[in-house]
Amino acid sequence: MHQTVDAALGINLLHANQEGADHNRAHFDAWGVTCFNVMSSPGAGKTVLLERTLTALKDELNLAVIEGDMTTELDADRLRKQGIPVIAINTGRSCHLDAQMVAGGIHQLEQCTDSQSLDLVLVENVGNLVCPAEFEVGEHAKIALLSVTEGEDKPLKYPVMFQSADCLLVTKIDLIPYLEINLEQIHYNVRQLNPQATIIPVSARSGAGLAQWFDWVRQQVAQRQRPVVSSH
């Protein structure tokens, strides 16, 4: 009985969240804005990746960040140094952002910037390999990060994140010479779950692979055309 009730509750929560995510995506679509949901375990390198991305692309794209963290604004403050709008959301005990939280971030963005001039909104989710993958926030693409320090088996142990990723960034590859890690095995394990995902090995420290990542971002943004507004 408890299992049935718990399962029903979980389904209802996900259904309600999906409705909210669809509403958020409608906002982004109306603005002609692309949204990425950036997910990983703690310490995989989400924030430093965003720092490098903002530095490289802020002169050619209008960018904003919705930054999720359980208690602090430390990461948000790091990204604000880039001079772009950054909305901080503290989730408290929740281990992920959900659609309702991101909706609040969207409304804050509307108040602090011309939302229809934005090209890309990057949502940095709470560090967790499980929950963020199950709760959509209105994104057009899911970006997963996996550090080489986490091991080759993580895609198999936490499949939902890697099954749902549109792009996987294998981070900290500059550390491979110091680890017993097989990059090809990581690729193989991911491919068993998700044959379609773009996989890009990167190092924020050395810069390896970042140009390919930036090109992927540009392509995703270019694919989304702004709606034509009639003058009548």
DASUL-V490370 format. One record per residue. RES is the residue in three letters. NEAR is the number of other ideal C-beta (glycine too) atoms within 10 Angstrom. Layout:
res=RES near=NEAR
res=RES near=NEAR
This chain:
res=MET near=5
res=HIS near=6
res=GLN near=7
res=THR near=8
res=VAL near=9
res=ASP near=10
res=ALA near=10
res=ALA near=10
res=LEU near=10
res=GLY near=11
res=ILE near=10
res=ASN near=10
res=LEU near=13
res=LEU near=15
res=HIS near=9
res=ALA near=13
res=ASN near=18
res=GLN near=14
res=GLU near=11
res=GLY near=19
res=ALA near=22
res=ASP near=12
res=HIS near=14
res=ASN near=23
res=ARG near=18
res=ALA near=11
res=HIS near=19
res=PHE near=20
res=ASP near=16
res=ALA near=12
res=TRP near=21
res=GLY near=18
res=VAL near=24
res=THR near=22
res=CYS near=25
res=PHE near=22
res=ASN near=29
res=VAL near=26
res=MET near=28
res=SER near=26
res=SER near=19
res=PRO near=10
res=GLY near=14
res=ALA near=24
res=GLY near=21
res=LYS near=26
res=THR near=21
res=VAL near=15
res=LEU near=22
res=LEU near=23
res=GLU near=17
res=ARG near=19
res=THR near=24
res=LEU near=21
res=THR near=11
res=ALA near=17
res=LEU near=17
res=LYS near=13
res=ASP near=6
res=GLU near=11
res=LEU near=17
res=ASN near=19
res=LEU near=23
res=ALA near=25
res=VAL near=27
res=ILE near=27
res=GLU near=28
res=GLY near=31
res=ASP near=19
res=MET near=15
res=THR near=9
res=THR near=10
res=GLU near=15
res=LEU near=11
res=ASP near=21
res=ALA near=20
res=ASP near=12
res=ARG near=15
res=LEU near=24
res=ARG near=15
res=LYS near=11
res=GLN near=16
res=GLY near=10
res=ILE near=17
res=PRO near=21
res=VAL near=26
res=ILE near=22
res=ALA near=20
res=ILE near=21
res=ASN near=15
res=THR near=16
res=GLY near=7
res=ARG near=6
res=SER near=16
res=CYS near=15
res=HIS near=21
res=LEU near=25
res=ASP near=22
res=ALA near=21
res=GLN near=15
res=MET near=21
res=VAL near=28
res=ALA near=17
res=GLY near=12
res=GLY near=23
res=ILE near=25
res=HIS near=12
res=GLN near=16
res=LEU near=22
res=GLU near=13
res=GLN near=9
res=CYS near=11
res=THR near=15
res=ASP near=11
res=SER near=21
res=GLN near=14
res=SER near=11
res=LEU near=21
res=ASP near=20
res=LEU near=23
res=VAL near=29
res=LEU near=25
res=VAL near=28
res=GLU near=27
res=ASN near=29
res=VAL near=22
res=GLY near=21
res=ASN near=19
res=LEU near=22
res=VAL near=12
res=CYS near=17
res=PRO near=28
res=ALA near=22
res=GLU near=15
res=PHE near=23
res=GLU near=21
res=VAL near=27
res=GLY near=23
res=GLU near=23
res=HIS near=19
res=ALA near=16
res=LYS near=24
res=ILE near=28
res=ALA near=31
res=LEU near=24
res=LEU near=29
res=SER near=19
res=VAL near=22
res=THR near=15
res=GLU near=22
res=GLY near=16
res=GLU near=19
res=ASP near=11
res=LYS near=19
res=PRO near=27
res=LEU near=13
res=LYS near=11
res=TYR near=19
res=PRO near=17
res=VAL near=14
res=MET near=26
res=PHE near=25
res=GLN near=16
res=SER near=18
res=ALA near=26
res=ASP near=18
res=CYS near=19
res=LEU near=24
res=LEU near=28
res=VAL near=24
res=THR near=27
res=LYS near=24
res=ILE near=22
res=ASP near=15
res=LEU near=14
res=ILE near=16
res=PRO near=7
res=TYR near=9
res=LEU near=12
res=GLU near=7
res=ILE near=19
res=ASN near=13
res=LEU near=14
res=GLU near=8
res=GLN near=13
res=ILE near=23
res=HIS near=15
res=TYR near=12
res=ASN near=20
res=VAL near=24
res=ARG near=14
res=GLN near=12
res=LEU near=17
res=ASN near=20
res=PRO near=7
res=GLN near=7
res=ALA near=19
res=THR near=17
res=ILE near=17
res=ILE near=20
res=PRO near=20
res=VAL near=23
res=SER near=19
res=ALA near=22
res=ARG near=14
res=SER near=11
res=GLY near=12
res=ALA near=14
res=GLY near=17
res=LEU near=18
res=ALA near=12
res=GLN near=14
res=TRP near=21
res=PHE near=15
res=ASP near=11
res=TRP near=17
res=VAL near=23
res=ARG near=16
res=GLN near=10
res=GLN near=18
res=VAL near=20
res=ALA near=10
res=GLN near=9
res=ARG near=16
res=GLN near=7
res=ARG near=13
res=PRO near=11
res=VAL near=7
res=VAL near=8
res=SER near=5
res=SER near=4
res=HIS near=3
